[in-house]
């Protein structure tokens, strides 16, 4: 009888130790996975922002869809203007010459981004989900300005950690919050991770 009681107590102790280890391991694993996944999404958003800035340089506004962004970056060119002479020097009496050359955007962008342009739309760890993108022109301080906003809800890329119960391990965690850059109400390309 004493042996049975000792075995039952030993099993209970082992079970409690396992529960304790699991309760310590889960928040550590969550925080590590959250940091890894968010950093991958932020890196991709920064590349999308670079591509949007290149698009704005060529077209004067932002791309409303990833298809139009990809199309322009594949087929259009950057204008590089070399100024010969100093237009800001009031004592300069010579002729000011503007020499314009065009460079294919695709090669420059692909090299700078380090990835295919078609991959920009897809959320890392998102299982094929795409970023949400909006672009428009607004009147801001009596001037028409282009605006853009690109982002994704955290629950799209957090996989098994998209459940709101994981907020108990991180007070700032909300799976329905959006990781994004840009603003549809102001000319701002800042990312909300840069605060």
trRosetta pair geometry for C-beta under 8 A, 3 or more apart (Angstrom, degrees):
i j d omega theta_ij theta_ji phi_ij phi_ji
1 4 5.8 -53 -154 32 34 112
1 5 6.6 32 151 -16 66 105
2 5 5.8 -54 -150 37 34 111
2 6 6.3 35 152 -19 66 107
3 6 5.7 -54 -147 38 31 112
3 7 6.3 32 153 -19 64 106
4 7 5.8 -54 -148 36 29 111
4 8 6.4 29 153 -18 64 105
5 8 5.8 -54 -147 37 31 110
5 9 6.2 30 154 -16 65 108
6 9 5.7 -55 -145 40 30 111
6 10 6.2 33 154 -22 65 107
7 10 5.6 -52 -144 36 30 113
7 11 6.4 32 154 -20 63 104
8 11 5.7 -54 -149 35 31 111
8 12 6.5 32 151 -19 64 105
9 12 5.6 -52 -147 35 33 112
9 13 6.4 35 153 -20 65 104
10 13 5.7 -52 -148 36 32 112
10 14 6.4 31 153 -18 65 105
11 14 5.7 -52 -146 37 31 110
11 15 6.3 34 152 -20 64 107
12 15 5.6 -55 -148 37 31 114
12 16 6.3 30 154 -18 65 106
13 16 5.8 -55 -146 38 30 109
13 17 6.3 31 154 -19 65 105
14 17 5.7 -53 -147 36 31 112
14 18 6.4 33 152 -20 64 105
15 18 5.7 -54 -149 35 31 112
15 19 6.5 31 153 -18 65 105
16 19 5.6 -51 -146 36 34 112
16 20 6.3 37 153 -21 65 105
17 20 5.6 -54 -148 36 31 114
17 21 6.4 30 155 -17 65 106
18 21 5.9 -55 -146 38 30 109
18 22 6.2 31 154 -19 64 109
19 22 5.7 -57 -147 39 29 112
19 23 6.3 28 156 -20 65 108
20 23 5.9 -56 -146 36 28 108
20 24 6.6 22 155 -13 62 107
21 24 5.9 -60 -151 39 31 107
21 25 6.0 29 155 -21 68 113
22 25 5.7 -57 -137 39 30 111
22 26 6.3 37 164 -30 65 104
23 26 6.4 -39 -140 21 26 113
24 27 7.3 -68 -167 36 30 96
24 28 6.8 19 151 -10 65 118
25 28 5.9 -71 -153 43 34 110
25 29 5.8 30 158 -19 73 113
26 29 5.9 -60 -143 40 26 109
26 30 6.2 30 158 -22 64 108
26 169 7.6 -135 120 -73 87 145
27 30 5.4 -51 -142 36 34 116
27 31 6.3 31 161 -18 67 104
27 169 4.0 -177 -129 -129 98 126
28 31 6.2 -55 -148 36 27 106
28 32 6.4 24 155 -14 62 110
29 32 5.9 -58 -146 40 30 110
29 33 6.1 25 158 -15 66 111
30 33 6.0 -62 -145 41 25 106
30 34 6.0 27 157 -22 65 110
30 161 5.6 141 -136 -125 87 132
30 166 5.4 -174 -150 -153 142 119
30 169 5.2 85 82 83 145 161
30 170 7.5 -147 126 -14 117 113
31 34 5.7 -52 -141 36 29 113
31 35 6.3 29 159 -19 63 106
31 169 6.6 -129 -53 147 92 122
31 170 6.6 141 -97 -62 88 120
32 35 6.0 -56 -149 36 27 109
32 36 6.4 25 155 -17 63 109
33 36 5.7 -56 -146 38 31 111
33 37 6.1 23 160 -13 67 111
33 158 7.9 93 129 -155 107 72
33 159 7.8 -90 168 53 130 118
33 161 5.9 151 100 -18 130 149
34 37 6.2 -61 -142 42 25 104
34 38 6.0 20 163 -14 64 113
34 158 7.0 6 -108 -126 75 103
34 161 6.4 -116 -71 125 87 157
34 170 6.9 -101 75 -12 175 162
34 173 7.0 -65 -134 -106 152 126
35 38 6.1 -58 -139 41 24 106
35 39 6.2 25 161 -20 62 111
36 39 6.1 -60 -149 35 24 109
36 40 6.6 23 155 -18 61 107
37 40 5.8 -54 -151 34 32 111
37 41 6.5 27 153 -14 65 106
37 124 7.2 -175 -154 109 65 102
37 125 5.0 -54 -135 31 103 164
37 157 5.3 164 175 138 116 104
37 158 6.1 136 108 -103 160 52
37 159 7.4 -147 -99 6 152 103
38 41 5.7 -58 -149 40 35 109
38 42 6.1 36 153 -21 69 106
38 154 7.6 -14 -92 -126 97 101
38 157 7.9 138 -80 98 47 128
38 179 6.6 -171 -142 -102 88 155
38 193 7.4 156 168 -111 110 135
39 42 5.6 -51 -142 37 32 113
39 43 6.3 37 155 -22 64 103
40 43 5.8 -51 -149 33 29 113
40 44 6.6 27 153 -15 62 105
40 124 3.9 -109 139 103 118 156
40 125 6.4 100 82 -9 142 109
40 157 7.8 -158 80 178 109 140
41 44 5.7 -55 -150 38 34 110
41 45 6.2 35 152 -20 67 106
41 123 6.3 5 -116 -158 101 85
41 124 5.6 -141 -72 47 61 102
41 125 7.5 -72 -56 38 98 105
41 152 6.6 -116 -156 56 130 126
41 157 5.5 159 -67 59 130 172
41 179 5.6 69 123 101 134 149
42 45 5.6 -54 -145 38 32 112
42 46 6.4 36 154 -23 65 103
42 179 7.0 -92 -73 174 74 128
42 191 6.8 100 -142 163 90 157
42 193 5.2 -59 -111 48 125 169
43 46 5.8 -53 -152 32 30 113
43 47 6.8 28 150 -16 62 103
43 124 7.8 28 60 -10 100 149
44 47 5.7 -54 -154 35 36 111
44 48 6.5 38 148 -19 67 102
44 120 7.1 154 -172 -148 90 54
44 122 7.9 -94 -159 84 149 57
44 123 7.2 158 89 -130 158 41
44 124 5.6 179 -27 -17 140 106
44 131 7.8 -171 126 -52 117 131
45 48 5.5 -49 -146 35 36 113
45 49 6.3 41 151 -22 65 102
45 131 7.4 142 -96 -113 81 147
45 150 6.5 168 -140 105 89 110
45 151 7.4 27 -117 -103 130 55
45 179 7.0 -130 -43 135 153 97
45 180 7.3 -169 -140 -142 142 27
45 181 5.5 142 166 -8 116 113
45 191 6.1 106 123 -114 133 131
46 49 5.5 -48 -149 33 33 115
46 50 6.7 38 150 -20 63 100
46 181 7.8 111 -84 -40 47 152
46 191 7.3 -54 -76 -44 76 148
47 50 5.5 -47 -150 32 36 113
47 51 6.5 35 151 -17 65 104
47 113 4.9 85 -154 -143 112 98
47 114 7.9 -103 -112 46 131 85
47 115 6.8 14 -165 40 161 122
47 120 6.1 -138 115 -119 108 96
48 51 5.6 -55 -150 38 34 112
48 52 6.3 35 151 -20 66 105
48 120 5.2 132 -91 -176 82 109
48 131 6.7 -38 -88 47 167 167
48 133 8.0 -135 -180 -94 135 120
48 150 5.4 -128 127 124 141 163
48 181 7.7 163 83 42 105 124
49 52 5.6 -52 -145 37 32 112
49 53 6.4 34 154 -20 64 103
49 150 7.4 -155 -69 46 71 132
49 181 5.3 -27 -79 93 123 160
49 182 7.7 -173 -108 -43 97 98
49 189 6.0 117 -152 178 115 112
49 191 7.4 -89 -54 -57 149 105
50 53 5.7 -54 -149 35 31 111
50 54 6.6 31 152 -18 64 104
50 109 7.9 155 128 -142 103 84
50 112 6.6 -147 159 128 142 121
50 113 6.4 177 85 -87 134 88
51 54 5.6 -52 -151 35 34 112
51 55 6.4 38 149 -21 65 104
51 69 5.9 67 141 177 119 121
51 73 6.2 -36 -155 -76 100 150
51 109 6.4 72 -111 -157 82 124
51 113 6.7 23 -62 -80 101 135
51 117 7.1 131 -123 -137 138 90
51 120 5.9 -19 3 -123 161 161
52 55 5.4 -50 -148 35 35 116
52 56 6.4 37 152 -20 66 103
52 62 5.3 11 -166 -139 105 100
52 63 6.4 -126 -118 26 76 93
52 69 6.9 -47 -87 -123 65 127
52 135 8.0 -170 -143 -92 118 129
52 148 5.6 -158 -168 97 146 170
52 150 7.3 -156 -47 -19 146 138
52 182 8.0 -45 114 -68 168 134
52 189 7.7 -180 93 -131 127 121
53 56 5.6 -50 -146 35 33 112
53 57 6.5 40 151 -24 63 102
53 189 7.4 48 -73 -139 103 163
54 57 5.5 -50 -151 31 33 116
54 58 6.6 21 155 -10 64 107
54 73 6.5 65 105 -106 128 102
54 78 7.6 -68 -158 -82 94 111
54 105 6.5 131 166 -158 124 117
54 108 7.9 170 -133 102 139 113
54 109 5.8 152 126 -94 177 114
55 58 6.0 -65 -152 42 30 103
55 59 5.7 -21 169 23 70 116
55 61 7.9 -48 131 91 96 49
55 62 6.3 79 96 -139 122 45
55 63 4.8 -62 179 -29 165 103
55 69 5.7 -69 -73 -130 148 78
55 72 5.6 86 -125 90 92 140
55 73 6.7 -62 -76 -59 88 92
56 59 6.6 -75 -121 59 23 79
56 60 6.7 0 -167 -179 59 4
56 61 6.2 -110 -119 110 75 7
56 62 5.6 -14 -73 -76 100 63
56 146 6.3 -175 -124 81 112 148
57 78 6.9 6 119 -124 125 93
58 72 6.3 162 90 167 140 119
58 76 5.1 93 -179 133 150 144
58 77 7.6 145 -126 75 121 32
58 78 6.6 -91 -82 -95 99 57
58 79 8.0 135 -117 1 69 86
58 105 6.6 -25 -67 -80 148 147
59 63 7.8 90 47 -66 150 74
59 72 6.3 -44 -42 -148 130 154
59 76 7.7 -69 -54 -123 93 173
60 146 7.2 149 140 -32 57 139
61 135 6.9 115 156 162 97 122
61 137 6.4 -60 -124 -69 125 103
61 146 4.0 175 -135 -102 70 142
62 135 3.9 -145 96 -138 106 130
62 146 5.1 156 -4 160 87 122
62 147 7.1 -75 15 99 138 19
62 148 3.8 -128 167 -62 170 124
63 66 7.4 91 127 -96 129 22
63 68 4.6 -179 -154 95 102 100
63 69 3.6 153 96 -71 169 82
63 72 6.7 -151 -87 23 121 132
63 133 7.6 -6 102 156 84 142
63 135 6.1 142 87 -6 27 162
63 148 7.8 41 51 -114 54 135
64 68 6.3 40 48 38 72 143
64 133 7.0 142 174 123 37 103
64 134 7.1 -9 -146 -158 75 34
64 135 4.2 -127 -90 50 59 105
64 136 7.6 66 -101 -62 105 57
65 68 4.9 92 59 10 87 97
65 69 6.9 -145 97 -5 46 89
65 133 6.5 141 -116 82 32 126
66 69 5.3 -53 -144 39 37 117
66 70 6.0 38 157 -20 69 106
66 120 6.4 -177 -142 88 112 100
66 121 3.8 36 -138 -86 167 119
66 130 6.9 -114 -5 -166 150 128
66 131 7.6 117 -62 57 126 95
66 133 6.4 138 -45 11 79 151
67 70 5.9 -56 -147 38 27 109
67 71 6.2 29 155 -22 63 109
68 71 5.5 -51 -142 36 33 115
68 72 6.3 28 162 -14 66 106
69 72 6.4 -62 -150 38 24 103
69 73 6.2 14 158 -10 63 114
69 117 7.7 -161 123 178 89 108
69 120 7.2 -92 111 83 136 145
70 73 6.0 -63 -142 43 27 106
70 74 6.1 25 160 -20 65 112
70 117 5.0 138 -127 134 83 115
70 118 5.9 57 -127 -88 141 62
70 120 7.5 -175 -75 37 95 119
70 121 8.0 -47 -44 -33 122 114
71 74 6.0 -63 -150 36 24 109
71 75 6.2 -17 169 12 63 116
72 75 6.6 -78 -135 51 24 87
72 76 4.8 -3 -174 -2 71 129
72 105 7.5 -14 140 78 69 158
73 76 7.0 -38 -88 40 18 97
73 105 5.4 -122 -152 125 53 122
73 106 6.2 111 146 -92 69 62
73 109 5.1 -54 -167 46 116 171
73 117 5.3 180 96 -134 134 148
74 105 7.7 -45 -14 82 6 101
74 106 5.1 47 -134 -91 41 119
74 117 6.6 -151 -61 58 89 159
75 105 8.0 3 67 46 27 112
75 106 7.6 57 -40 -47 24 116
76 105 5.1 19 85 6 75 138
77 102 4.0 43 142 178 143 108
77 103 6.0 152 -165 70 91 32
77 104 5.6 -54 -106 -98 87 35
77 105 5.7 -157 -112 -25 25 86
78 102 6.9 155 75 -155 44 60
78 103 4.9 -18 57 60 98 92
78 105 5.5 120 -31 -85 84 82
78 108 6.6 -14 -4 29 136 158
79 100 5.6 -18 -167 -162 101 109
79 101 7.7 146 -157 76 53 35
79 102 5.8 -31 -99 -99 58 76
80 100 7.1 146 75 -154 46 55
80 101 5.1 -22 63 65 100 85
80 102 7.3 172 16 -92 79 23
80 103 6.0 44 -16 -8 119 111
81 98 5.6 -16 -167 -169 106 98
81 99 7.2 143 -160 73 52 45
81 100 5.1 -19 -101 -97 74 79
82 98 7.5 147 74 -160 47 47
82 99 4.4 -21 62 64 100 101
82 100 7.7 -170 21 -75 70 31
82 101 7.4 26 -6 4 107 101
83 86 8.0 91 132 -99 116 32
83 87 6.7 -73 -173 -11 138 109
83 96 6.8 -14 -168 -172 93 98
83 97 7.5 149 -159 81 44 51
83 98 5.8 -17 -103 -104 67 70
83 99 7.9 -166 -74 23 21 74
84 96 7.0 158 81 -161 60 48
84 97 4.1 -6 55 60 112 100
84 98 7.7 -153 21 -70 77 25
84 99 6.4 53 -17 -11 110 109
85 92 6.1 125 -175 172 95 142
85 94 5.5 -147 -114 90 119 107
85 95 6.5 -133 -58 101 154 39
85 96 3.9 -132 80 -108 138 64
85 97 6.3 111 1 16 112 67
86 89 3.9 50 106 0 123 116
86 92 5.0 178 64 -57 90 154
86 96 7.7 -112 52 -104 20 106
87 92 7.7 -96 -91 65 19 147
87 96 5.2 59 -77 -125 88 156
89 92 4.0 86 87 -23 112 109
92 96 7.6 71 126 -66 135 97
103 107 7.7 -98 165 59 92 110
103 108 6.3 69 130 -38 119 131
104 107 5.2 67 91 9 107 104
104 108 7.2 165 94 -5 60 92
105 108 5.9 -71 -154 45 38 108
105 109 5.6 27 160 -16 78 116
106 109 6.2 -62 -140 41 23 105
106 110 6.0 19 165 -17 63 113
106 117 7.4 -80 -137 -28 79 141
107 110 6.1 -57 -141 38 24 108
107 111 6.3 20 161 -15 61 111
108 111 6.1 -65 -152 39 25 107
108 112 6.1 17 158 -14 65 114
109 112 5.8 -60 -141 41 29 107
109 113 5.9 16 165 -9 68 113
109 117 6.5 43 119 -85 125 112
110 113 6.3 -59 -137 44 24 102
110 115 7.8 -129 -153 74 64 29
110 116 7.1 1 -131 -114 101 38
110 117 6.5 -72 -86 -39 83 92
111 114 7.4 20 177 -69 29 53
113 117 7.2 106 52 -86 158 62
113 120 7.5 -53 -163 -79 150 108
115 119 5.2 -88 154 66 115 134
115 120 7.4 139 98 -65 117 70
116 119 4.8 95 70 -5 88 105
117 120 6.0 -27 -172 -10 47 116
118 121 7.3 -43 179 14 47 105
119 122 5.9 -63 -166 32 59 111
121 130 4.6 -17 159 -140 97 106
121 131 6.1 -136 -161 28 51 89
122 126 6.5 -168 177 58 72 123
122 128 6.7 -53 -137 -140 113 32
122 129 7.2 117 -151 77 66 42
122 130 6.0 -57 -94 -100 47 63
122 131 7.8 -122 -69 -14 3 81
123 126 3.0 71 84 -30 106 150
123 129 4.9 -18 32 86 122 93
123 130 6.7 168 -16 -130 89 11
123 131 5.9 134 -66 -61 90 70
123 152 5.0 109 -103 -112 135 170
123 156 5.7 18 109 126 167 124
123 157 5.3 -124 154 -70 117 114
124 157 6.4 52 86 -139 62 132
125 157 4.3 86 86 -162 102 87
125 158 7.6 72 127 -62 131 16
125 159 6.1 -82 175 -38 110 109
126 129 3.7 -103 161 48 117 100
126 130 7.8 166 120 -41 150 20
126 152 7.0 -69 -97 -170 138 154
126 156 5.0 8 -129 149 100 99
126 157 4.9 -46 -73 -86 77 83
129 152 7.2 113 123 -141 121 129
129 156 5.0 -122 95 -170 163 119
129 157 7.7 -130 59 -64 128 75
131 150 5.3 31 151 -177 132 94
131 151 6.6 147 -163 71 97 9
131 152 5.2 -89 -119 -52 68 105
132 150 7.1 170 85 -149 52 48
132 151 5.9 -23 59 67 95 63
132 152 6.4 147 9 -85 85 57
133 148 7.2 -17 -166 -168 87 97
133 149 7.4 165 -149 87 44 53
133 150 4.8 -1 -105 -105 81 87
134 148 6.9 164 89 -153 56 51
134 149 5.0 2 54 54 99 94
134 150 7.8 -168 26 -71 58 51
134 184 5.7 -13 104 -86 131 124
135 146 6.9 2 -174 -175 97 98
135 147 7.0 176 -148 92 55 51
135 148 4.5 -9 -102 -104 88 84
135 149 7.8 -175 -74 22 50 58
136 146 7.5 174 96 -149 31 60
136 147 5.9 -12 64 60 74 92
136 184 6.6 48 34 -149 116 94
137 144 5.3 21 169 -177 116 99
137 145 6.8 168 -154 83 72 27
137 146 5.3 -43 -97 -95 77 56
137 147 7.1 144 -111 13 25 79
138 144 7.4 170 87 -145 26 57
138 145 6.2 -25 63 62 73 79
138 147 5.4 8 7 -2 112 130
138 184 7.4 120 -42 169 138 59
138 185 7.1 157 -138 -139 176 31
138 187 7.9 -156 57 -54 107 79
139 142 6.8 2 -180 -119 101 18
139 143 6.9 148 -154 70 62 27
139 144 5.8 -38 -94 -88 64 59
139 145 7.8 115 -125 16 19 77
140 143 6.0 -38 70 66 67 81
140 144 8.0 101 21 -128 73 15
140 145 4.8 -38 32 24 118 126
140 147 8.0 112 -35 -56 134 119
140 186 6.3 111 -123 -132 138 55
140 187 5.7 -155 52 -14 167 101
145 187 4.5 -59 143 -68 144 129
146 187 7.4 78 72 -115 47 102
147 182 6.8 129 177 -175 75 104
147 183 6.5 -69 -164 88 119 57
147 184 5.5 122 126 -134 131 38
147 185 7.4 142 -163 11 164 14
147 186 7.1 122 -115 79 131 20
147 187 5.8 -117 -89 -93 86 56
147 188 7.9 17 -135 30 98 60
148 182 4.5 -82 97 -137 67 153
148 184 7.9 -29 -180 -86 6 65
148 189 7.4 26 61 -105 101 85
149 180 6.1 16 -175 174 86 131
149 181 7.5 -171 -142 94 50 44
149 182 4.0 -157 -96 102 48 113
149 183 6.0 70 -85 -93 107 12
149 184 4.9 -58 -15 -44 132 86
150 180 6.2 169 88 -151 42 83
150 181 6.0 -1 57 55 88 82
150 182 5.9 77 12 19 69 131
151 178 4.5 57 146 170 138 111
151 179 5.9 174 -155 86 94 43
151 180 2.5 -38 -81 -91 129 101
151 181 7.1 165 -70 16 87 46
151 182 7.9 -140 -35 48 97 95
151 192 8.0 30 -111 13 133 119
152 156 5.1 -89 172 50 110 143
152 157 6.6 68 122 -17 134 113
152 178 6.8 157 79 -150 20 77
152 179 6.0 -17 62 57 74 89
152 180 7.4 155 13 -75 45 78
153 156 5.2 108 70 -14 77 100
153 175 7.1 52 160 155 99 61
153 176 5.9 -30 -155 -150 121 39
153 177 7.1 138 -144 79 70 26
153 178 5.5 -52 -88 -94 55 68
153 179 7.9 124 -135 13 11 75
154 157 6.7 -80 -161 50 43 85
154 158 5.4 37 156 -32 82 122
154 162 7.2 167 119 -123 78 79
154 173 7.7 -154 135 -160 165 76
154 174 7.1 124 32 91 139 53
154 175 5.0 -127 88 -144 104 45
154 176 7.3 -41 41 2 94 11
154 177 5.7 27 -6 65 118 76
154 178 7.6 -146 -23 -100 74 21
154 179 6.2 93 -74 -20 78 105
155 158 5.8 -57 -123 33 31 113
155 162 3.9 84 -144 -155 76 115
155 175 3.9 69 -70 167 93 104
155 176 6.3 9 -17 -76 122 48
156 162 7.9 114 -16 -109 17 133
158 161 4.4 -98 167 80 104 86
158 162 4.3 142 78 -74 110 71
158 175 6.1 -103 34 -124 151 100
159 162 6.6 173 67 -25 18 99
160 163 7.8 -21 165 -5 51 103
161 166 5.2 39 -165 -52 85 170
161 175 7.9 -175 126 -93 66 116
162 175 4.8 104 -166 -146 64 141
163 166 5.8 106 77 -12 79 96
163 175 7.1 133 54 -34 7 155
164 167 5.6 -16 -178 -8 66 117
164 174 7.5 8 -123 -141 90 55
164 175 5.8 -113 -77 16 64 114
165 168 6.5 -22 174 2 58 110
166 169 5.7 -42 -175 29 66 111
166 170 7.1 7 142 28 83 97
166 173 6.1 -70 110 123 90 150
166 175 7.7 84 50 -51 110 110
167 170 6.5 -86 -144 68 42 67
167 171 7.1 61 177 -125 82 25
167 173 4.7 -158 -109 82 66 96
167 174 6.6 39 -99 -83 125 52
167 175 8.0 -106 -54 -16 100 83
169 173 7.3 12 72 18 77 147
170 173 3.9 76 87 -19 110 116
174 177 4.1 85 80 -21 106 109
178 192 7.5 87 97 30 77 151
179 191 7.9 14 177 -174 74 103
179 192 6.7 -144 -142 63 45 108
179 193 6.4 28 -151 -50 96 109
180 191 6.9 -171 108 -143 36 69
180 192 5.7 45 57 4 71 114
181 189 5.9 22 162 179 110 60
181 190 6.5 -150 -147 112 83 25
181 191 3.9 -45 -89 -88 94 74
181 192 7.3 -149 -85 -4 45 67
182 188 6.6 139 -148 91 36 67
182 189 5.6 -6 -86 -122 69 50
182 190 7.9 161 -58 50 24 43
183 186 4.8 -1 101 52 132 81
183 187 7.8 -87 65 -29 99 3
183 188 4.4 22 21 57 121 109
183 190 7.9 13 -22 47 109 83
190 194 5.4 -118 -171 59 94 134
191 194 4.8 102 65 -12 82 104
192 195 6.4 -14 -169 -13 51 114
